[in-house]
Amino acid sequence: MRTQTKETQAQLTPAKAIEILVEGNKRFVNNQKADRNLLQQVKETSTGQYPFAIILSCIDSRTSSELIFDLGMGDIFNARIAGNIVNEDILGSMEFACKVAGSKLIVVLGHTKCGAVKGACDHVELGNLTGLVKKIEPSVNSVETEGEKNSSNSEFVEKVAEANVHRMLDEIQEKSSILKEMIEKGEIGIIGGMYDVETGEVDFYEQTFNKSGALNEELAGKR
């Protein structure tokens, strides 16, 4: 599989970027890695990088985007923070990725059985972790449940994880005028998804894909 170049990056659309991720995850789940020479890609990316997407995911050791999407050197920017939350530094990184480096897609990727989400459900307080989990608590408060609203309720935890992804998608567009404008112009896309730590599968929330009419038609053609 060839390394991303300035030319290949420029030819990609947000919908095509999603397609690359979907196909890569299928290979991962089926244990069928694409044929690529990583050391050769190291050399090919030594003078520049042209990632097609930036993926915001959790620091969880099971959720490496390069692995679960079967990607190579230089394919994506990978922003990782517990609970896949948004802060000023993450937003700045996304603005660099898209406005400066030419990435076509922003992905907010949550995962099942997330420890940070569980911590938020239990209102954990521990040093600097306290402030981090509080960024997830609005998602905890937004989810209704008939059972306990804590980490002992696995169904509740997963609903909070999904709500957190949706809220981060909103925050990105609310807190970055640069990214919002690029999304509205169709220059980039933004989408949320959930990685299942038991199956290795990624479920993209297609309804969250922010797209113009042209991109909408392109994505519809992939169904």
Secondary structure, 3 states (H helix, E strand, C coil): CCCCCHHHHHHCCHHHHHHHHHHHHHHHHCCCCCCCCHHHHHHHCCCCCCCCEEEEECCCCCCCHHHHCCCCCCCEEEEECHHHCCCHHHHHHHHHHHHHCCCCEEEEEEECCCHHHHHHHCCCCCCCHHHHHHCCHHHHHHCCCCCCCCCCCHHHHHHHHHHHHHHHHHHHHHHCHHHHHHHHCCCCEEEEEEECCCCCCEEEEHHHCCCCHHHHHHHHHCC
